[in-house]
């Protein structure tokens, strides 16, 4: 319980969910603060004093605690600068019961009281807490009802074909919440659909678009930052080619409705372009992944462009050629990365040879033997000489495994493989050697358990 003080420091917190009207000389935040200051003045006989610091959150939702003024308020409470927090109404502080409970806990820990000007209660007694929780439960219920109404209105508007905001698609501009065709951008949209339907290759289209000087749509985000204006990548084109808004449709979840806006391309061109995806190998990713497992899947990266390298393949005649390809080259085009696709067989052989060389070195043998002996189930009488004999069988052991089993071994032994234009860096897992040796020694089940 706080000892009675000559001065009780009071902070007024204000909030408004939107920025609408905040540019006025006297706005809702000013009105909330005046109400709080008047209440504090009415308690001057108790020693209440208004702190000059303003804690105003304009344009921030009460559904979370990610608000600059609220964060400053909580920091000042923890620093012992505040005795009472005053708000106009409880939902100005928060609309989330869980968040508010977290705030009240901080208030209690630092002996801070909470006052609502329009809802009189004291958080220091049990009845006040009960009243507060009831009021707050209604505030959260109101927020959930408002959310349901917004979602229902959103769905109903889309059903009528109305564009309900979000990122403005290439080829359109928005005026009064209506989509209007941007003639210059619409030319690019038609060109992209036509060329993809002709080339039937995302990679070729990406290269062609970059040569033609195409850049993604420029726009200003809600935070005022300029976005876009970049070279297109695979994901960007995929979303564009799949967007039914270009054929005059509005999509809401799984439902497609006739839009109020004008289409940029015909249904025929849209279908022709999207039929290409049905022929594309990428659509059969799960099948090819199972047919062509990769030893270093998830382990190999490209240092040149700081991205992962993913297994890929091509078929010429009856032969299949496997590669590790930087994801940047896949998402943009092969010229975007200096490393480019690397033959998987050569990289795999290099890693396996490196493993064998290190495993058979005296230093690694000694460390591996130490790891084995440190285990509770270490085999008795299994010295360095016995370990050397077992390691000699590595080639036979490796060849006897299937590709998926070899991949499991690589996961046990290899930490990472980093590739650049002139070197391959291989980092190994020391603790994985004991697991492999136990497999060789027959300490676990058959190879299928690897």
N, C-alpha and C positions, 0 to 999 in steps of 0.2 A: 504494500500500500504506500502510495507516494505521500511523503510528509508534506504538510501544508507549506506552501511557498508564498512569499510576498508577491511574486510575479509568475503567472502561468502563461507560457508562450504558446500562442495559437497560430496554426497554419491553416489557410483556406485553400482547399483543392477544388478546381473547376474542370469540367470536361464537356465537349460537344462532339457528337459522332461524325459530323460532316463539317467541311470548311465553308459551307454556304452561309453567307451573312457575316463572316468573321472580319471582312474588310470594312464593315461599318464603324462609325465613330464610337457607337455604344452597342456592343453585341451581347449575346447571351452569356458569354464568359464574364463580362463586366457585371451583368445583372446578378449572376450567381455569387460573384465575389462581394458585391455590395450587400447582398442578403447575409452572407457569412460575417462580414465586418460589422453590420448592424447588430447581429446576434451577439458577437463578442463584446461590443460596446455595452450591451444590456447586462453583461456579466462583469463589468469593470469593478464593481464593489467586491467581487471575489478575487480580484487581482488578475483578471484575464487581460492579455495584451496581444495586439495583432502583430505578427511578424511581417516585415516588409517584403520578403521573398514571395514572388508569385509562382504558384504551381498550376499553370494553365495548360491543358491538353486540348487543342483545337484540331478537329479532324481525326480523332482516334476513337476506335470502338472500345466499348467497355467489356467486350467478350474475352479479352486477354490482358496481360500485364505489360505488354510491349509498348509502353508509353513513356516518352522522355521525362515529362514533369512528374509522373508517378514514381519513376525510378529515382529521381532526385529527392522526392519526398521521403521514400523509404530509406535512402542513404542518410538523409538528415536526421531521421528518427533514430537510426542505428548509431549516429554520431552524438546523440543526446541533445540535439538542438531544439526539439519540439516536445511539448507536453500534451497538447490537444490538437486533433485533426477535425476541422469543421468542413462539412459539405452541405450543399443546398438540399440534396436528396440522396438517399443511399445508393441508387443506381448510377450516380455520377462517379462514385469511387470504383464500382465494378458491377457487372451483370452476371458474373460467374460465382456460384456459391463456393466452389472449390478455391478459386482465387481469393475470395473475400475471407474465407477461413484461414488461409495462409497469411493474409495481411493482419487479421486480428491476433494471430499467434505472435507476430512481430510486435504489434502494439503492446501485448501483454508482457513480452520479454523486456521491453524498454519502458514499461509503466506509462504508456500513452493512452489517453482516452479518445473516444470517437463520438462525434456529435453530428446529427443531421438536423438542419434548421427546421425542416417541415415535419420531421418525425422524431418526437422527443423521447429519448431513452438514454440510459447510461450503461455502457458496456462493462462496467465494473461489477454489476450485480447479476444474479441468475435470472431474474425476471426481465431485465434489460436484454440479456443475451437471447432469451426465448423470443421476446418481441422482435429483436433484430433478425433472428433466423426465420421467423414467420414472414416478415416483410421481405427478406431477401429471397425466400423461396418463391414468393409471388413475383418478384422482379425477374427471377430466372425463368419462371413460367411464362411471363409476358414476353421475354426475349425469344423463347422457343416458339411461341405462337406467332410472333412477328416473322420469325424465320420461315415458318411453314407457309404463312401468307405470301411472303416474297417468292418462295419456291413455286407455289401454286400459280402466282401471277406470271412468273418467268415462263413456266410450262405453257400456260394459256396464251401468252403473247407469241411464243414460238409456234404454237399450233396455228396461229393466225398468219404466220409467215413473217413476223417482225424480227428484225435483227436486234438482239438484246445486249450488244456490247462485247467487250473482249478485244483481242488483237484484231485490227482491221486487216482483212486479207488483201494480198497483192491484187491490183486491178480495180479496187474500190476506194471511195472516200465516203465519209459519214457526215451527213448534214441533218440536224434535227432527228437523230436516231434512225435515219434512213440511209440505205446504201445507194450510192450513185457511181456509175462506171467512170473510172479514170482512164481516158483514152490511151495515154502513153503507156501506163502500166498494163492495161488490158492487152496491148500488142504483145507484151512479153508473155502473158498468160497463154494466149493462143499459140504463140511460138513454142513454148515449152511443151504443151500438150501435143502439138503436131510433130515436133522433132522426136519426142519420146516414142510416139506411135510408130515413127519411121525407123529410128535407130534401134529401138528395142533394147537399149543399154543405158543404164543410169550413169555408168562411168564415162561413156562417150559423150553423153549429154552434158555432164559436169564440165568436161574439158572444153566443149564447144561453147558453153555459156560463159566460162571465164574468158575465153578468147574474144567473145563478142562484147565483153565489158558488163555483163549482167551483175547486179548487186541486189541483195535482199531489200525489202521495203524499209524505208526510213520512217521512224515515228518517235514521238516523245512519250515516255512512260508516265504513269501517274505520279511518280516522284520527281518529274521534271527532267529526267535524263534522256539524252538522245540515244536511240537504239537502232539496230539494223545497219544497212549500208555495207554488208559484208559479202564475201564470196559464198555462194550457195554450197551446202553440203548435201549428202544423201538424205538425211532425215528431213531437211527442209523441202526438197523436191518431192519426197514421198508424201508428206502431209499435203502439199499443194495439189499433187495429182489425185489424191484421194478425197479432196474437199468438194462436196456436192454443192457448195454455195455457188460454184462457177456454172452450174446448170440451172440456177434459179431456185435451189432448194434450201430449206432450213432444217437442220438436224437437231433433235433433242433426244439424248440418250439413244435408244434404238429406233426411234420414230423419225420418219422423213416427211416434211410438209412442204407445200408449195410456198415459196417466198414471195414477198411483195417487190423484191428487187429484180432488175433485169439480168438475164443470164449473159455470160461472156462467151461461152462455147456451147456447142450443140450436145445433145445426149449421145449422138452417134460418135463424136470425137472423144467424149469422156469414156464411153464404153471401150472404144478402140485402144485408148491409152491404158486403161485398167486391165484389159485382157492380157497385156504384156506381163503383168505381175503373175498371172496364172502359169505363164511359161517360164518364169524366172526361177533359177536354181535356189535363190534365197528363200522362196516360199516352201522349199522342201528341206529346210535347214536341219530339222531333227533327223530326217532320213540320212542325209549326207554325213551328219555328225557321227552317227552310229557306224556307217560304212567306212569312214575314214578317221578313226580316232587318232589324236595327235599326242606325241610323247610329252611335249612341253606346253600343252594347253593351260593357260592361266599362269604360266611361269615366266614367259619370255616377253620382254619389253623392248621398245626402240628408244634409245637415248637421244637420237637425232631430233625427234619431234615429241619426246616425252609422252608416249602413249603405249598401250598394250599392242602386242602382235597376235593376231588371231589366225588359226589354221584356215587355209583355203586350198583349192585344188582346181585343176583344169584337166580335161580329157582330150587327148589327141589320138585318133584311131582307137586302138584297144588299150592304150597305156594311160595311166592316171599319174599326173605330176602334182606332188604336194608341196605347199609353200607355207611360210609364216609371213603374214602381211600386216604392216602397221595399220591400225584402225583409221588413222588420218588419211592414208592412201585410199582406203575403202570408202570413207565418207565423202572425200573430195575426189581426188584422182591420183594415179601413181606418181605423177610428177610433183605432188605436194610434199613428198618425203624423199630425202636423199638415199635412204637405205632401200626402200621399196621391198617387193616380195623377195624372200630368200628361200632357196631350196630346202625343204624340211629335212630330207634325208641327210644332207651334209651337216646341218646344225645338230640333228639328233646324234649322228655318228661322232661328232666332235664332243658332245656332252658325255656320251657313254664312254668314249675313250678317255676323257678327262677323269671320269669316275673311277674307271679301272686303274688308271695310273696312280691316283691319289690313294685309293683303297690299299694298293699293294706297297705303298711307301712305308718305311719303318716308323716314321713319326705317327702316321695315321693308324697303323696297326697297333702301336702302343696305346694311343688314345682310345681306340675302339675297344681294345682289351680291357682297359680301365673302366670304361662305361659298362661293359658286359659284367665284369666282376662286381660292380657297385649295385647291380640289380639283386633283389631278394631271391629270384629264381635262377641265379647264375649257375651254369653247369659246373660241377666239381671236376677238378683236374683238367680244366680247359685253359691251357697256357698259350703263350704267343706262338709256339711251334704248331699247335693244333689249329690255331686261327689262320696261320699262313697256308696250311694244307687246304682248309675250307675255302679260302679266298681264291686259290688256284682254280677252283671249279666255277668261277664267276661267268666265263664265256659260255660254258655248257648250260649253266643255270639261266642266263639271260636269253639264249636262243630257244630254250624250252618254253618260255613264257609267250602268251598271246600279247597283242598290241595293247589291249586294255590293262593287262597285268603289268606290262612294262611301264605304262603311264602311272600306275599306282606306285611302282618302285621309284619313279622320278619324283613324285610328290613327296616321298619319304626322304629322299637324299638331296634334292635340289631346292635351295632357297629361292634363287632367281637366276635368270639369264638375261643380261643386258647387251644389246647389240647396237653398234654405231657403224660408221662407214669403214672403219679400219680395225675393229677389234670386237671380240666376243668375251664378255666378263661372266664367269660362272661362279656363283656363291652356293656353297654346300651346307647341308644341315649335319652337324656332327652327331647329334642324337639319333639321326636316322640310320647310321652305320650299325648300331647295336641291333636295331629291328631287322635289318637285312641279314646280319650274321645269324640271328636266331632263326630266320627262315632257312638259311643254308644248313644250319645245324639240326633243323627238324623240330624246333621247339614249339612251333605252331602247326596249324593244319596245312593242307596241301596248298599249291600255288594259287588255287582259286580264292583263297582267303586273303590274298595280298590286296 
